[in-house]
Amino acid sequence: MKYVCNLCGWEYDEEVGAPEMDIAPGTAFADLPEDFACPLCGAGKDEFSEA
């Protein structure tokens, strides 16, 4: 599943993870740390929607 930042459009793909943030492929969005922030704009998890 993919999630997109509502503020800047950055996309988190659970299959890919976010290697640049040391988040392994297969990591569910729900399992990301509570302090996860968009790497482009700094938005929190509550600013993401399912893509």
WOMO-V84095 format. One record per backbone hydrogen bond with DSSP energy under -1.0 kcal/mol. CO is the residue of the C=O (numbers start at 1). NH is the residue of the N-H. If there is no record, write none. Layout:
co = (CO	CO)
nh = (NH	NH)
This chain:
co = (1	2	3	4	5	10	12	13	14	18	18	19	23	24	28	29	33	38	43	44	45	47	49)
nh = (14	51	12	49	9	5	3	17	26	21	23	22	18	27	31	32	36	42	38	47	48	6	4)
